[in-house]
Amino acid sequence: MNDLQTCVLVVEDEFLIAQGLCLQVEDIGLAVCGTAATADDAVAAALAHRPMFVLMDVRLQGLEDGVDAALAIHDQVGSKVIFLTGSREPATLNRIGLDHPAGVLFKPVSDRQLRTAIEAAGAS
């Protein structure tokens, strides 16, 4: 899966948070190839753009969550997924672990945390 583009797909169902993440990604020198608010839209965007990285909120609009989307993206595209969550509940963290995440960040995410997670994911 070496045909991935050096860009980031932002998957977040809260518009203002998504826009903030896009600005953070651009501030660290990466391009944002798209945004999505649902699992289905996330998978479609990943298939269309083939991003190297996906910033994935765990809780999304619709019936499926970010873990569902991440599993499909990992399987179909091979992007590295960095999960974003506001929850530290063991059930949520265990569910995230199903996808072998490239990283897990807890909201709110600082610029430094985001940069470190992307750099670490790029090295793995």
Jmol script that loads the backbone (N, CA, C; Angstrom):
load data "model"
ATOM      1  N   MET A   1       0.837  -1.188   0.000  1.00  0.00           N
ATOM      2  CA  MET A   1       0.000   0.000   0.000  1.00  0.00           C
ATOM      3  C   MET A   1       0.879   1.249   0.000  1.00  0.00           C
ATOM      4  N   ASN A   2       1.830   1.269  -0.896  1.00  0.00           N
ATOM      5  CA  ASN A   2       2.771   2.375  -0.942  1.00  0.00           C
ATOM      6  C   ASN A   2       2.291   3.529  -1.812  1.00  0.00           C
ATOM      7  N   ASP A   3       1.066   3.491  -2.252  1.00  0.00           N
ATOM      8  CA  ASP A   3       0.537   4.564  -3.082  1.00  0.00           C
ATOM      9  C   ASP A   3      -0.252   5.583  -2.264  1.00  0.00           C
ATOM     10  N   LEU A   4       0.028   5.648  -0.964  1.00  0.00           N
ATOM     11  CA  LEU A   4      -0.671   6.604  -0.104  1.00  0.00           C
ATOM     12  C   LEU A   4      -0.125   8.012  -0.333  1.00  0.00           C
ATOM     13  N   GLN A   5      -1.012   8.989  -0.242  1.00  0.00           N
ATOM     14  CA  GLN A   5      -0.654  10.388  -0.416  1.00  0.00           C
ATOM     15  C   GLN A   5      -0.225  10.983   0.928  1.00  0.00           C
ATOM     16  N   THR A   6       0.732  11.898   0.892  1.00  0.00           N
ATOM     17  CA  THR A   6       1.188  12.548   2.119  1.00  0.00           C
ATOM     18  C   THR A   6       0.195  13.640   2.488  1.00  0.00           C
ATOM     19  N   CYS A   7      -0.935  13.196   3.010  1.00  0.00           N
ATOM     20  CA  CYS A   7      -1.977  14.125   3.444  1.00  0.00           C
ATOM     21  C   CYS A   7      -2.728  13.488   4.601  1.00  0.00           C
ATOM     22  N   VAL A   8      -3.590  14.276   5.218  1.00  0.00           N
ATOM     23  CA  VAL A   8      -4.327  13.852   6.402  1.00  0.00           C
ATOM     24  C   VAL A   8      -5.828  13.996   6.145  1.00  0.00           C
ATOM     25  N   LEU A   9      -6.566  12.946   6.466  1.00  0.00           N
ATOM     26  CA  LEU A   9      -8.024  12.989   6.450  1.00  0.00           C
ATOM     27  C   LEU A   9      -8.480  13.227   7.882  1.00  0.00           C
ATOM     28  N   VAL A  10      -9.307  14.238   8.091  1.00  0.00           N
ATOM     29  CA  VAL A  10      -9.823  14.569   9.421  1.00  0.00           C
ATOM     30  C   VAL A  10     -11.255  14.066   9.524  1.00  0.00           C
ATOM     31  N   VAL A  11     -11.498  13.159  10.469  1.00  0.00           N
ATOM     32  CA  VAL A  11     -12.827  12.590  10.678  1.00  0.00           C
ATOM     33  C   VAL A  11     -13.312  13.029  12.047  1.00  0.00           C
ATOM     34  N   GLU A  12     -14.263  13.948  12.055  1.00  0.00           N
ATOM     35  CA  GLU A  12     -14.774  14.561  13.291  1.00  0.00           C
ATOM     36  C   GLU A  12     -16.162  15.089  12.992  1.00  0.00           C
ATOM     37  N   ASP A  13     -17.133  14.739  13.850  1.00  0.00           N
ATOM     38  CA  ASP A  13     -18.507  15.147  13.555  1.00  0.00           C
ATOM     39  C   ASP A  13     -18.888  16.522  14.104  1.00  0.00           C
ATOM     40  N   GLU A  14     -18.012  17.148  14.853  1.00  0.00           N
ATOM     41  CA  GLU A  14     -18.282  18.512  15.314  1.00  0.00           C
ATOM     42  C   GLU A  14     -17.493  19.473  14.442  1.00  0.00           C
ATOM     43  N   PHE A  15     -18.228  20.296  13.703  1.00  0.00           N
ATOM     44  CA  PHE A  15     -17.639  21.152  12.680  1.00  0.00           C
ATOM     45  C   PHE A  15     -16.489  22.013  13.205  1.00  0.00           C
ATOM     46  N   LEU A  16     -16.681  22.693  14.325  1.00  0.00           N
ATOM     47  CA  LEU A  16     -15.649  23.591  14.830  1.00  0.00           C
ATOM     48  C   LEU A  16     -14.390  22.832  15.247  1.00  0.00           C
ATOM     49  N   ILE A  17     -14.563  21.661  15.829  1.00  0.00           N
ATOM     50  CA  ILE A  17     -13.404  20.846  16.194  1.00  0.00           C
ATOM     51  C   ILE A  17     -12.686  20.374  14.932  1.00  0.00           C
ATOM     52  N   ALA A  18     -13.446  19.962  13.928  1.00  0.00           N
ATOM     53  CA  ALA A  18     -12.848  19.527  12.665  1.00  0.00           C
ATOM     54  C   ALA A  18     -12.039  20.659  12.031  1.00  0.00           C
ATOM     55  N   GLN A  19     -12.593  21.853  12.023  1.00  0.00           N
ATOM     56  CA  GLN A  19     -11.879  22.983  11.438  1.00  0.00           C
ATOM     57  C   GLN A  19     -10.611  23.303  12.218  1.00  0.00           C
ATOM     58  N   GLY A  20     -10.685  23.225  13.531  1.00  0.00           N
ATOM     59  CA  GLY A  20      -9.501  23.450  14.362  1.00  0.00           C
ATOM     60  C   GLY A  20      -8.418  22.420  14.083  1.00  0.00           C
ATOM     61  N   LEU A  21      -8.812  21.160  13.931  1.00  0.00           N
ATOM     62  CA  LEU A  21      -7.843  20.107  13.613  1.00  0.00           C
ATOM     63  C   LEU A  21      -7.208  20.344  12.249  1.00  0.00           C
ATOM     64  N   CYS A  22      -8.009  20.781  11.296  1.00  0.00           N
ATOM     65  CA  CYS A  22      -7.471  21.086   9.961  1.00  0.00           C
ATOM     66  C   CYS A  22      -6.401  22.175  10.050  1.00  0.00           C
ATOM     67  N   LEU A  23      -6.671  23.201  10.823  1.00  0.00           N
ATOM     68  CA  LEU A  23      -5.687  24.280  10.996  1.00  0.00           C
ATOM     69  C   LEU A  23      -4.425  23.765  11.669  1.00  0.00           C
ATOM     70  N   GLN A  24      -4.587  22.906  12.675  1.00  0.00           N
ATOM     71  CA  GLN A  24      -3.430  22.336  13.360  1.00  0.00           C
ATOM     72  C   GLN A  24      -2.582  21.506  12.398  1.00  0.00           C
ATOM     73  N   VAL A  25      -3.238  20.700  11.576  1.00  0.00           N
ATOM     74  CA  VAL A  25      -2.519  19.862  10.610  1.00  0.00           C
ATOM     75  C   VAL A  25      -1.743  20.748   9.636  1.00  0.00           C
ATOM     76  N   GLU A  26      -2.403  21.780   9.131  1.00  0.00           N
ATOM     77  CA  GLU A  26      -1.741  22.678   8.186  1.00  0.00           C
ATOM     78  C   GLU A  26      -0.597  23.434   8.844  1.00  0.00           C
ATOM     79  N   ASP A  27      -0.752  23.798  10.120  1.00  0.00           N
ATOM     80  CA  ASP A  27       0.303  24.506  10.839  1.00  0.00           C
ATOM     81  C   ASP A  27       1.560  23.663  11.017  1.00  0.00           C
ATOM     82  N   ILE A  28       1.414  22.344  11.010  1.00  0.00           N
ATOM     83  CA  ILE A  28       2.612  21.505  11.136  1.00  0.00           C
ATOM     84  C   ILE A  28       3.158  21.103   9.759  1.00  0.00           C
ATOM     85  N   GLY A  29       2.568  21.676   8.719  1.00  0.00           N
ATOM     86  CA  GLY A  29       3.137  21.517   7.386  1.00  0.00           C
ATOM     87  C   GLY A  29       2.587  20.381   6.546  1.00  0.00           C
ATOM     88  N   LEU A  30       1.447  19.830   6.933  1.00  0.00           N
ATOM     89  CA  LEU A  30       0.831  18.767   6.138  1.00  0.00           C
ATOM     90  C   LEU A  30      -0.452  19.270   5.492  1.00  0.00           C
ATOM     91  N   ALA A  31      -0.818  18.655   4.387  1.00  0.00           N
ATOM     92  CA  ALA A  31      -2.058  19.010   3.705  1.00  0.00           C
ATOM     93  C   ALA A  31      -3.214  18.193   4.245  1.00  0.00           C
ATOM     94  N   VAL A  32      -4.371  18.808   4.314  1.00  0.00           N
ATOM     95  CA  VAL A  32      -5.608  18.116   4.660  1.00  0.00           C
ATOM     96  C   VAL A  32      -6.294  17.764   3.348  1.00  0.00           C
ATOM     97  N   CYS A  33      -6.536  16.471   3.138  1.00  0.00           N
ATOM     98  CA  CYS A  33      -7.146  16.064   1.873  1.00  0.00           C
ATOM     99  C   CYS A  33      -8.663  16.014   1.953  1.00  0.00           C
ATOM    100  N   GLY A  34      -9.218  16.104   3.163  1.00  0.00           N
ATOM    101  CA  GLY A  34     -10.664  16.109   3.299  1.00  0.00           C
ATOM    102  C   GLY A  34     -11.090  15.964   4.737  1.00  0.00           C
ATOM    103  N   THR A  35     -12.396  16.129   4.935  1.00  0.00           N
ATOM    104  CA  THR A  35     -12.994  15.933   6.254  1.00  0.00           C
ATOM    105  C   THR A  35     -14.228  15.060   6.084  1.00  0.00           C
ATOM    106  N   ALA A  36     -14.625  14.417   7.168  1.00  0.00           N
ATOM    107  CA  ALA A  36     -15.827  13.584   7.161  1.00  0.00           C
ATOM    108  C   ALA A  36     -16.429  13.597   8.560  1.00  0.00           C
ATOM    109  N   ALA A  37     -17.761  13.419   8.619  1.00  0.00           N
ATOM    110  CA  ALA A  37     -18.465  13.433   9.902  1.00  0.00           C
ATOM    111  C   ALA A  37     -19.121  12.096  10.230  1.00  0.00           C
ATOM    112  N   THR A  38     -19.127  11.167   9.271  1.00  0.00           N
ATOM    113  CA  THR A  38     -19.727   9.851   9.502  1.00  0.00           C
ATOM    114  C   THR A  38     -18.725   8.776   9.093  1.00  0.00           C
ATOM    115  N   ALA A  39     -18.948   7.562   9.569  1.00  0.00           N
ATOM    116  CA  ALA A  39     -18.072   6.449   9.214  1.00  0.00           C
ATOM    117  C   ALA A  39     -18.100   6.195   7.711  1.00  0.00           C
ATOM    118  N   ASP A  40     -19.290   6.190   7.118  1.00  0.00           N
ATOM    119  CA  ASP A  40     -19.407   5.945   5.678  1.00  0.00           C
ATOM    120  C   ASP A  40     -18.671   7.006   4.863  1.00  0.00           C
ATOM    121  N   ASP A  41     -18.830   8.271   5.253  1.00  0.00           N
ATOM    122  CA  ASP A  41     -18.145   9.351   4.543  1.00  0.00           C
ATOM    123  C   ASP A  41     -16.629   9.245   4.729  1.00  0.00           C
ATOM    124  N   ALA A  42     -16.202   8.805   5.909  1.00  0.00           N
ATOM    125  CA  ALA A  42     -14.771   8.651   6.180  1.00  0.00           C
ATOM    126  C   ALA A  42     -14.157   7.585   5.275  1.00  0.00           C
ATOM    127  N   VAL A  43     -14.839   6.456   5.155  1.00  0.00           N
ATOM    128  CA  VAL A  43     -14.330   5.377   4.298  1.00  0.00           C
ATOM    129  C   VAL A  43     -14.300   5.835   2.845  1.00  0.00           C
ATOM    130  N   ALA A  44     -15.359   6.486   2.392  1.00  0.00           N
ATOM    131  CA  ALA A  44     -15.405   6.983   1.011  1.00  0.00           C
ATOM    132  C   ALA A  44     -14.288   7.988   0.754  1.00  0.00           C
ATOM    133  N   ALA A  45     -14.065   8.910   1.691  1.00  0.00           N
ATOM    134  CA  ALA A  45     -13.006   9.909   1.523  1.00  0.00           C
ATOM    135  C   ALA A  45     -11.631   9.251   1.524  1.00  0.00           C
ATOM    136  N   ALA A  46     -11.442   8.257   2.378  1.00  0.00           N
ATOM    137  CA  ALA A  46     -10.155   7.554   2.414  1.00  0.00           C
ATOM    138  C   ALA A  46      -9.897   6.816   1.104  1.00  0.00           C
ATOM    139  N   LEU A  47     -10.927   6.193   0.551  1.00  0.00           N
ATOM    140  CA  LEU A  47     -10.774   5.498  -0.726  1.00  0.00           C
ATOM    141  C   LEU A  47     -10.463   6.483  -1.856  1.00  0.00           C
ATOM    142  N   ALA A  48     -11.070   7.656  -1.799  1.00  0.00           N
ATOM    143  CA  ALA A  48     -10.873   8.659  -2.850  1.00  0.00           C
ATOM    144  C   ALA A  48      -9.496   9.329  -2.757  1.00  0.00           C
ATOM    145  N   HIS A  49      -9.049   9.634  -1.530  1.00  0.00           N
ATOM    146  CA  HIS A  49      -7.822  10.426  -1.350  1.00  0.00           C
ATOM    147  C   HIS A  49      -6.594   9.610  -0.976  1.00  0.00           C
ATOM    148  N   ARG A  50      -6.788   8.400  -0.426  1.00  0.00           N
ATOM    149  CA  ARG A  50      -5.702   7.523  -0.007  1.00  0.00           C
ATOM    150  C   ARG A  50      -4.691   8.241   0.888  1.00  0.00           C
ATOM    151  N   PRO A  51      -5.169   8.806   2.016  1.00  0.00           N
ATOM    152  CA  PRO A  51      -4.277   9.570   2.889  1.00  0.00           C
ATOM    153  C   PRO A  51      -3.298   8.674   3.654  1.00  0.00           C
ATOM    154  N   MET A  52      -2.142   9.223   3.952  1.00  0.00           N
ATOM    155  CA  MET A  52      -1.173   8.498   4.757  1.00  0.00           C
ATOM    156  C   MET A  52      -1.668   8.404   6.198  1.00  0.00           C
ATOM    157  N   PHE A  53      -2.330   9.485   6.667  1.00  0.00           N
ATOM    158  CA  PHE A  53      -2.803   9.544   8.047  1.00  0.00           C
ATOM    159  C   PHE A  53      -4.288   9.899   8.097  1.00  0.00           C
ATOM    160  N   VAL A  54      -4.969   9.340   9.099  1.00  0.00           N
ATOM    161  CA  VAL A  54      -6.354   9.691   9.375  1.00  0.00           C
ATOM    162  C   VAL A  54      -6.448  10.060  10.851  1.00  0.00           C
ATOM    163  N   LEU A  55      -6.970  11.257  11.126  1.00  0.00           N
ATOM    164  CA  LEU A  55      -7.301  11.642  12.498  1.00  0.00           C
ATOM    165  C   LEU A  55      -8.755  11.255  12.691  1.00  0.00           C
ATOM    166  N   MET A  56      -9.008  10.292  13.577  1.00  0.00           N
ATOM    167  CA  MET A  56     -10.322   9.663  13.674  1.00  0.00           C
ATOM    168  C   MET A  56     -10.953   9.880  15.050  1.00  0.00           C
ATOM    169  N   ASP A  57     -12.046  10.635  15.079  1.00  0.00           N
ATOM    170  CA  ASP A  57     -12.835  10.748  16.300  1.00  0.00           C
ATOM    171  C   ASP A  57     -13.520   9.401  16.528  1.00  0.00           C
ATOM    172  N   VAL A  58     -13.634   8.986  17.765  1.00  0.00           N
ATOM    173  CA  VAL A  58     -14.254   7.690  18.058  1.00  0.00           C
ATOM    174  C   VAL A  58     -15.759   7.771  17.875  1.00  0.00           C
ATOM    175  N   ARG A  59     -16.368   8.820  18.400  1.00  0.00           N
ATOM    176  CA  ARG A  59     -17.823   8.944  18.311  1.00  0.00           C
ATOM    177  C   ARG A  59     -18.180   9.826  17.122  1.00  0.00           C
ATOM    178  N   LEU A  60     -18.960   9.250  16.207  1.00  0.00           N
ATOM    179  CA  LEU A  60     -19.353   9.955  14.990  1.00  0.00           C
ATOM    180  C   LEU A  60     -20.862   9.954  14.829  1.00  0.00           C
ATOM    181  N   GLN A  61     -21.365  10.777  13.922  1.00  0.00           N
ATOM    182  CA  GLN A  61     -22.780  10.755  13.573  1.00  0.00           C
ATOM    183  C   GLN A  61     -23.083   9.430  12.892  1.00  0.00           C
ATOM    184  N   GLY A  62     -24.298   8.940  13.050  1.00  0.00           N
ATOM    185  CA  GLY A  62     -24.701   7.723  12.352  1.00  0.00           C
ATOM    186  C   GLY A  62     -24.595   6.480  13.213  1.00  0.00           C
ATOM    187  N   LEU A  63     -24.829   5.339  12.583  1.00  0.00           N
ATOM    188  CA  LEU A  63     -24.877   4.068  13.302  1.00  0.00           C
ATOM    189  C   LEU A  63     -23.504   3.497  13.613  1.00  0.00           C
ATOM    190  N   GLU A  64     -22.516   3.777  12.783  1.00  0.00           N
ATOM    191  CA  GLU A  64     -21.178   3.252  12.996  1.00  0.00           C
ATOM    192  C   GLU A  64     -20.297   4.306  13.634  1.00  0.00           C
ATOM    193  N   ASP A  65     -19.282   3.834  14.370  1.00  0.00           N
ATOM    194  CA  ASP A  65     -18.390   4.777  15.035  1.00  0.00           C
ATOM    195  C   ASP A  65     -17.045   4.837  14.326  1.00  0.00           C
ATOM    196  N   GLY A  66     -16.123   5.585  14.923  1.00  0.00           N
ATOM    197  CA  GLY A  66     -14.813   5.758  14.333  1.00  0.00           C
ATOM    198  C   GLY A  66     -14.007   4.472  14.249  1.00  0.00           C
ATOM    199  N   VAL A  67     -14.223   3.559  15.182  1.00  0.00           N
ATOM    200  CA  VAL A  67     -13.503   2.282  15.134  1.00  0.00           C
ATOM    201  C   VAL A  67     -13.967   1.470  13.925  1.00  0.00           C
ATOM    202  N   ASP A  68     -15.270   1.464  13.672  1.00  0.00           N
ATOM    203  CA  ASP A  68     -15.789   0.780  12.483  1.00  0.00           C
ATOM    204  C   ASP A  68     -15.142   1.349  11.220  1.00  0.00           C
ATOM    205  N   ALA A  69     -15.110   2.674  11.143  1.00  0.00           N
ATOM    206  CA  ALA A  69     -14.519   3.329   9.975  1.00  0.00           C
ATOM    207  C   ALA A  69     -13.032   3.017   9.873  1.00  0.00           C
ATOM    208  N   ALA A  70     -12.328   3.073  10.996  1.00  0.00           N
ATOM    209  CA  ALA A  70     -10.883   2.827  10.994  1.00  0.00           C
ATOM    210  C   ALA A  70     -10.553   1.412  10.548  1.00  0.00           C
ATOM    211  N   LEU A  71     -11.332   0.445  10.998  1.00  0.00           N
ATOM    212  CA  LEU A  71     -11.101  -0.940  10.583  1.00  0.00           C
ATOM    213  C   LEU A  71     -11.253  -1.085   9.069  1.00  0.00           C
ATOM    214  N   ALA A  72     -12.283  -0.461   8.513  1.00  0.00           N
ATOM    215  CA  ALA A  72     -12.498  -0.519   7.066  1.00  0.00           C
ATOM    216  C   ALA A  72     -11.387   0.208   6.313  1.00  0.00           C
ATOM    217  N   ILE A  73     -10.993   1.369   6.805  1.00  0.00           N
ATOM    218  CA  ILE A  73      -9.939   2.151   6.150  1.00  0.00           C
ATOM    219  C   ILE A  73      -8.608   1.404   6.201  1.00  0.00           C
ATOM    220  N   HIS A  74      -8.303   0.850   7.366  1.00  0.00           N
ATOM    221  CA  HIS A  74      -7.053   0.101   7.506  1.00  0.00           C
ATOM    222  C   HIS A  74      -7.031  -1.077   6.536  1.00  0.00           C
ATOM    223  N   ASP A  75      -8.151  -1.764   6.423  1.00  0.00           N
ATOM    224  CA  ASP A  75      -8.248  -2.941   5.561  1.00  0.00           C
ATOM    225  C   ASP A  75      -8.210  -2.581   4.074  1.00  0.00           C
ATOM    226  N   GLN A  76      -8.928  -1.528   3.688  1.00  0.00           N
ATOM    227  CA  GLN A  76      -9.084  -1.195   2.271  1.00  0.00           C
ATOM    228  C   GLN A  76      -8.030  -0.230   1.727  1.00  0.00           C
ATOM    229  N   VAL A  77      -7.483   0.620   2.610  1.00  0.00           N
ATOM    230  CA  VAL A  77      -6.560   1.656   2.148  1.00  0.00           C
ATOM    231  C   VAL A  77      -5.166   1.488   2.760  1.00  0.00           C
ATOM    232  N   GLY A  78      -5.105   1.167   4.030  1.00  0.00           N
ATOM    233  CA  GLY A  78      -3.820   1.016   4.704  1.00  0.00           C
ATOM    234  C   GLY A  78      -3.310   2.268   5.379  1.00  0.00           C
ATOM    235  N   SER A  79      -4.161   3.281   5.505  1.00  0.00           N
ATOM    236  CA  SER A  79      -3.766   4.516   6.179  1.00  0.00           C
ATOM    237  C   SER A  79      -3.485   4.249   7.651  1.00  0.00           C
ATOM    238  N   LYS A  80      -2.613   5.072   8.225  1.00  0.00           N
ATOM    239  CA  LYS A  80      -2.339   4.998   9.657  1.00  0.00           C
ATOM    240  C   LYS A  80      -3.364   5.865  10.370  1.00  0.00           C
ATOM    241  N   VAL A  81      -4.048   5.278  11.353  1.00  0.00           N
ATOM    242  CA  VAL A  81      -5.138   5.967  12.036  1.00  0.00           C
ATOM    243  C   VAL A  81      -4.699   6.393  13.430  1.00  0.00           C
ATOM    244  N   ILE A  82      -4.858   7.684  13.698  1.00  0.00           N
ATOM    245  CA  ILE A  82      -4.630   8.246  15.028  1.00  0.00           C
ATOM    246  C   ILE A  82      -5.999   8.600  15.569  1.00  0.00           C
ATOM    247  N   PHE A  83      -6.382   7.934  16.654  1.00  0.00           N
ATOM    248  CA  PHE A  83      -7.702   8.164  17.235  1.00  0.00           C
ATOM    249  C   PHE A  83      -7.704   9.387  18.133  1.00  0.00           C
ATOM    250  N   LEU A  84      -8.838  10.080  18.117  1.00  0.00           N
ATOM    251  CA  LEU A  84      -9.093  11.215  18.995  1.00  0.00           C
ATOM    252  C   LEU A  84     -10.318  10.887  19.822  1.00  0.00           C
ATOM    253  N   THR A  85     -10.218  11.076  21.117  1.00  0.00           N
ATOM    254  CA  THR A  85     -11.365  10.792  21.966  1.00  0.00           C
ATOM    255  C   THR A  85     -11.375  11.706  23.182  1.00  0.00           C
ATOM    256  N   GLY A  86     -12.556  11.936  23.681  1.00  0.00           N
ATOM    257  CA  GLY A  86     -12.719  12.674  24.920  1.00  0.00           C
ATOM    258  C   GLY A  86     -12.963  11.736  26.082  1.00  0.00           C
ATOM    259  N   SER A  87     -12.993  10.442  25.778  1.00  0.00           N
ATOM    260  CA  SER A  87     -13.334   9.441  26.785  1.00  0.00           C
ATOM    261  C   SER A  87     -12.109   8.648  27.217  1.00  0.00           C
ATOM    262  N   ARG A  88     -12.033   8.399  28.501  1.00  0.00           N
ATOM    263  CA  ARG A  88     -10.980   7.526  29.028  1.00  0.00           C
ATOM    264  C   ARG A  88     -11.592   6.245  29.586  1.00  0.00           C
ATOM    265  N   GLU A  89     -12.847   5.970  29.190  1.00  0.00           N
ATOM    266  CA  GLU A  89     -13.530   4.766  29.660  1.00  0.00           C
ATOM    267  C   GLU A  89     -12.816   3.533  29.125  1.00  0.00           C
ATOM    268  N   PRO A  90     -12.620   2.513  29.966  1.00  0.00           N
ATOM    269  CA  PRO A  90     -11.939   1.296  29.507  1.00  0.00           C
ATOM    270  C   PRO A  90     -12.606   0.660  28.286  1.00  0.00           C
ATOM    271  N   ALA A  91     -13.929   0.672  28.225  1.00  0.00           N
ATOM    272  CA  ALA A  91     -14.621   0.066  27.075  1.00  0.00           C
ATOM    273  C   ALA A  91     -14.258   0.782  25.781  1.00  0.00           C
ATOM    274  N   THR A  92     -14.173   2.108  25.833  1.00  0.00           N
ATOM    275  CA  THR A  92     -13.804   2.888  24.651  1.00  0.00           C
ATOM    276  C   THR A  92     -12.364   2.594  24.253  1.00  0.00           C
ATOM    277  N   LEU A  93     -11.469   2.591  25.213  1.00  0.00           N
ATOM    278  CA  LEU A  93     -10.055   2.339  24.919  1.00  0.00           C
ATOM    279  C   LEU A  93      -9.836   0.919  24.402  1.00  0.00           C
ATOM    280  N   ASN A  94     -10.578  -0.046  24.936  1.00  0.00           N
ATOM    281  CA  ASN A  94     -10.480  -1.420  24.438  1.00  0.00           C
ATOM    282  C   ASN A  94     -10.973  -1.507  23.000  1.00  0.00           C
ATOM    283  N   ARG A  95     -12.045  -0.788  22.710  1.00  0.00           N
ATOM    284  CA  ARG A  95     -12.591  -0.789  21.351  1.00  0.00           C
ATOM    285  C   ARG A  95     -11.581  -0.169  20.369  1.00  0.00           C
ATOM    286  N   ILE A  96     -10.944   0.914  20.773  1.00  0.00           N
ATOM    287  CA  ILE A  96      -9.918   1.540  19.938  1.00  0.00           C
ATOM    288  C   ILE A  96      -8.802   0.535  19.651  1.00  0.00           C
ATOM    289  N   GLY A  97      -8.449  -0.252  20.647  1.00  0.00           N
ATOM    290  CA  GLY A  97      -7.375  -1.223  20.499  1.00  0.00           C
ATOM    291  C   GLY A  97      -7.641  -2.296  19.467  1.00  0.00           C
ATOM    292  N   LEU A  98      -8.890  -2.471  19.042  1.00  0.00           N
ATOM    293  CA  LEU A  98      -9.229  -3.453  18.016  1.00  0.00           C
ATOM    294  C   LEU A  98      -8.535  -3.160  16.686  1.00  0.00           C
ATOM    295  N   ASP A  99      -8.201  -1.899  16.452  1.00  0.00           N
ATOM    296  CA  ASP A  99      -7.679  -1.491  15.152  1.00  0.00           C
ATOM    297  C   ASP A  99      -6.162  -1.339  15.117  1.00  0.00           C
ATOM    298  N   HIS A 100      -5.455  -1.639  16.187  1.00  0.00           N
ATOM    299  CA  HIS A 100      -4.010  -1.417  16.230  1.00  0.00           C
ATOM    300  C   HIS A 100      -3.696   0.022  15.828  1.00  0.00           C
ATOM    301  N   PRO A 101      -4.162   0.977  16.629  1.00  0.00           N
ATOM    302  CA  PRO A 101      -4.026   2.391  16.254  1.00  0.00           C
ATOM    303  C   PRO A 101      -2.574   2.841  16.170  1.00  0.00           C
ATOM    304  N   ALA A 102      -2.325   3.804  15.298  1.00  0.00           N
ATOM    305  CA  ALA A 102      -1.011   4.427  15.208  1.00  0.00           C
ATOM    306  C   ALA A 102      -0.810   5.398  16.366  1.00  0.00           C
ATOM    307  N   GLY A 103      -1.896   5.758  17.034  1.00  0.00           N
ATOM    308  CA  GLY A 103      -1.833   6.646  18.181  1.00  0.00           C
ATOM    309  C   GLY A 103      -3.223   6.908  18.736  1.00  0.00           C
ATOM    310  N   VAL A 104      -3.261   7.347  19.984  1.00  0.00           N
ATOM    311  CA  VAL A 104      -4.509   7.745  20.633  1.00  0.00           C
ATOM    312  C   VAL A 104      -4.239   9.063  21.336  1.00  0.00           C
ATOM    313  N   LEU A 105      -5.041  10.068  21.008  1.00  0.00           N
ATOM    314  CA  LEU A 105      -4.925  11.380  21.636  1.00  0.00           C
ATOM    315  C   LEU A 105      -6.231  11.711  22.334  1.00  0.00           C
ATOM    316  N   PHE A 106      -6.105  12.333  23.494  1.00  0.00           N
ATOM    317  CA  PHE A 106      -7.283  12.729  24.260  1.00  0.00           C
ATOM    318  C   PHE A 106      -7.542  14.211  24.043  1.00  0.00           C
ATOM    319  N   LYS A 107      -8.816  14.514  23.768  1.00  0.00           N
ATOM    320  CA  LYS A 107      -9.227  15.902  23.520  1.00  0.00           C
ATOM    321  C   LYS A 107      -9.184  16.685  24.824  1.00  0.00           C
ATOM    322  N   PRO A 108      -8.876  17.960  24.752  1.00  0.00           N
ATOM    323  CA  PRO A 108      -8.433  18.718  23.576  1.00  0.00           C
ATOM    324  C   PRO A 108      -6.984  18.372  23.224  1.00  0.00           C
ATOM    325  N   VAL A 109      -6.676  18.403  21.938  1.00  0.00           N
ATOM    326  CA  VAL A 109      -5.375  18.003  21.431  1.00  0.00           C
ATOM    327  C   VAL A 109      -4.527  19.244  21.164  1.00  0.00           C
ATOM    328  N   SER A 110      -3.346  19.289  21.771  1.00  0.00           N
ATOM    329  CA  SER A 110      -2.447  20.424  21.544  1.00  0.00           C
ATOM    330  C   SER A 110      -1.682  20.220  20.239  1.00  0.00           C
ATOM    331  N   ASP A 111      -1.127  21.303  19.713  1.00  0.00           N
ATOM    332  CA  ASP A 111      -0.322  21.230  18.498  1.00  0.00           C
ATOM    333  C   ASP A 111       0.847  20.263  18.689  1.00  0.00           C
ATOM    334  N   ARG A 112       1.472  20.350  19.835  1.00  0.00           N
ATOM    335  CA  ARG A 112       2.637  19.502  20.116  1.00  0.00           C
ATOM    336  C   ARG A 112       2.257  18.028  20.165  1.00  0.00           C
ATOM    337  N   GLN A 113       1.126  17.720  20.821  1.00  0.00           N
ATOM    338  CA  GLN A 113       0.669  16.328  20.882  1.00  0.00           C
ATOM    339  C   GLN A 113       0.384  15.796  19.472  1.00  0.00           C
ATOM    340  N   LEU A 114      -0.267  16.610  18.654  1.00  0.00           N
ATOM    341  CA  LEU A 114      -0.610  16.193  17.304  1.00  0.00           C
ATOM    342  C   LEU A 114       0.656  15.962  16.476  1.00  0.00           C
ATOM    343  N   ARG A 115       1.566  16.888  16.522  1.00  0.00           N
ATOM    344  CA  ARG A 115       2.826  16.746  15.774  1.00  0.00           C
ATOM    345  C   ARG A 115       3.571  15.488  16.199  1.00  0.00           C
ATOM    346  N   THR A 116       3.683  15.259  17.507  1.00  0.00           N
ATOM    347  CA  THR A 116       4.390  14.091  18.021  1.00  0.00           C
ATOM    348  C   THR A 116       3.726  12.799  17.556  1.00  0.00           C
ATOM    349  N   ALA A 117       2.393  12.748  17.601  1.00  0.00           N
ATOM    350  CA  ALA A 117       1.673  11.548  17.188  1.00  0.00           C
ATOM    351  C   ALA A 117       1.854  11.273  15.700  1.00  0.00           C
ATOM    352  N   ILE A 118       1.802  12.318  14.871  1.00  0.00           N
ATOM    353  CA  ILE A 118       1.976  12.132  13.436  1.00  0.00           C
ATOM    354  C   ILE A 118       3.414  11.714  13.116  1.00  0.00           C
ATOM    355  N   GLU A 119       4.362  12.343  13.785  1.00  0.00           N
ATOM    356  CA  GLU A 119       5.767  11.956  13.559  1.00  0.00           C
ATOM    357  C   GLU A 119       5.996  10.506  13.975  1.00  0.00           C
ATOM    358  N   ALA A 120       5.435  10.100  15.105  1.00  0.00           N
ATOM    359  CA  ALA A 120       5.606   8.727  15.575  1.00  0.00           C
ATOM    360  C   ALA A 120       4.930   7.738  14.612  1.00  0.00           C
ATOM    361  N   ALA A 121       3.763   8.098  14.122  1.00  0.00           N
ATOM    362  CA  ALA A 121       3.048   7.225  13.183  1.00  0.00           C
ATOM    363  C   ALA A 121       3.790   7.111  11.861  1.00  0.00           C
ATOM    364  N   GLY A 122       4.439   8.193  11.456  1.00  0.00           N
ATOM    365  CA  GLY A 122       5.201   8.184  10.208  1.00  0.00           C
ATOM    366  C   GLY A 122       6.449   7.315  10.292  1.00  0.00           C
ATOM    367  N   ALA A 123       6.957   7.166  11.507  1.00  0.00           N
ATOM    368  CA  ALA A 123       8.166   6.376  11.703  1.00  0.00           C
ATOM    369  C   ALA A 123       7.859   4.895  11.837  1.00  0.00           C
ATOM    370  N   SER A 124       6.573   4.570  12.111  1.00  0.00           N
ATOM    371  CA  SER A 124       6.238   3.159  12.332  1.00  0.00           C
ATOM    372  C   SER A 124       5.864   2.454  11.067  1.00  0.00           C
TER     373      SER A 124
END
end "model"
wireframe off; spacefill off
backbone 0.3
color backbone group
